[in-house]
Amino acid sequence: MKYINQIFGLIIIILLISCAKQSSPLGGPKDEEPPKLLSINPSNESLNVKPTTIELEFDEYIKTETPNKQIIITPRINKDEMEVTTNKNRVTIKLNQDLEDSTTYVFNFQKSIKDITENNIPENLQLVFSTGPKIDSLTVSGKVSFILPQRDKNITDVLVGLYTTEDTTDVLTGSPYYIGQTDSTGNFKLNNIKAGTYKAYAWHDQNNSLKAEEKQEAYGFLSDSIEISGNITDAQFFLSKADLSEFKINRTGVSGTSYDIVISKFPVKVKVEHEDLNKTLFYRQNEKTIRLYHTTLRNDSIPVKIALTDSVGFKLDTLIYSKFENSERKNEKLEPTLNGRKNFISTIQAEIKFNKPLSEVNYDSLFIEYDSASFIFIKPEMLSFKDSADRTLLSLNITVPDSLKKEIYNFQAMDSTFKDIEGEYNEKKIETSFKRLDKETLAEEIKVIVNTDILPIIVQIQDKKEEIIAEQYLTKSNTAVFQNIEPGTYTIRAILDINQNGSWDTSNMVQNRQAEPIYYLENSENENPRDTIIRGGWSLEVTIEANKQPTPTKKQEKLPQ
């Protein structure tokens, strides 16, 4: 009897604990219904209210997740001051700040509120109220696009914001006055806007900071402020990464027998000027470091002029007093890397990248093998530096005679073929195979017409790895003709080279300069509209539509009385 009483007592305790614990019910159908809003205070579209607290009541128990980040509030308030608490089926928001007079506020709750069972989110939950006698009803709508292709076809985490012209902040320094989010195709609409003049931006807010991080996140802007007195339509934003941080030299100093210049950002252009350049003075660039070498160690300083350009066009011209000293540190080993396409028709084209400036080439151990005892020996005229001032990138152009009928040709550079300016040789053999293509299997001609009068144009054909397999620079015509293209699926695009520097340039908001337009050949019938299929023996003529970037238009509507 004693044991029976103990068992009953244990069962009662378990039942009491089970009843007291709040948890999801076991078994039964999965809860797929989102919480339903029963009441909200102040009520939606209230007029002449200045609440200090906002309360929401739902039909089931709920929870909040990072509400101070997730809830989008326009116009802007200080969300750091805001306190959000939950109690069973209620959410209470204490604003802890005064609201502006005669202003329409919109609280978009996004994914901040969920039920406690299956994380279901209330659909389109938002609150609109006015501290004055009317609800502002003006809208701004349009589309946001990435200039360069993104891996994800759907557009996510992209925001559009308006800043008043009196605001000293912008998309890089603070959150906007009005803010909204695009849908998965990039379309957006900002509602309940007060008449006025605004600066407009869009950005990829990956870290949910409500502003763009210039070094990591793509963003775009309208060149001119927009006056909103009626609804604005067709606002177009084109997003690209543009690092506007200060372009400067972080530090300089001796590194072994060399001299290093460390820069704040990666320079897309480097120019070193000195009368002894490529005689006794040499340089190499490795990411954000420029290393100077001198074949004669000197105790006095040598003035070297450095001219740099970063990705947004900022320039840095300075005079560096470099010093080269004796050092017991071992020299860095010479490490060449062979790059380039492994297929060719009549000429093998490749590049050898060196980690240090090159001094000599031993041509006796540099050749192409196409049979067990047959070779094409590489001669000096087959090699050239891509940039005469930079001796770290060597281009190969080796013509293979038509009389040779072999398909595979093996490039070989034996150890000690290359010598750098510090006297080090490559320790390992370099070898790779090149395959000769049969012209009968290639596309005969691809004619690309770019529908624009703006020149010059860079026309590129890219493979699925986004490597450029063919390129033409058009200065007198809007038509490029490519021949002998391998069969495959490609992307064909045109870049309008506005500043005529031979490459694509991103935006510069400081200089109010938009990124150079990139237009793609598109076919709506393909699963991926930008895929172009090229087959052997084909001749193909295509047109890239280079539409002008539209200016936002104003739909004339009377303001509400």
Secondary structure, DSSP 8 states (H G I E B T S, - for coil): -HHHHHHHHHHHHHHHHHHHS----SSSS-------EEEEES-TTB-S---SEEEEEESS-EEESSHHHH-EEES---GGG-EEEEETTEEEEE--S---TT-EEEEE-TTSEEETTT----TT-EEEEESSSS---EEEEEEEEESS--SSSS--SEEEEEEETT-S--TTTS--SEEEE--TTSEEEEEEE-SEEEEEEEEE-TT--SS--TTTS-EEE-SS-EEESSEEEEEEEEEB----S---EEEEEEETTEEEEEESS--SEEEEE-TTBTTTEEEEEETTEEEEEESS-EEEEEEEEEEEE-TTS-EEEEEEEEEE----S----B-EEEES-SEESSEEEEEEEESS-EEEE-GGGEEEEEETTEEEE--GGGEEEEETTEEEEEEEEEE--TT---SEEEEEE-TTSEEETTS-BB-S-EEEEEEE--GGGSEEEEEEEEE-S---EEEEEE-TT--EEEEEEESS-SEEEEEEE-SEEEEEEEEE-TT-SSS----BTTTTB----EEE---TTSSSTT-EEE-TT-EEEEEEE-------EEE------
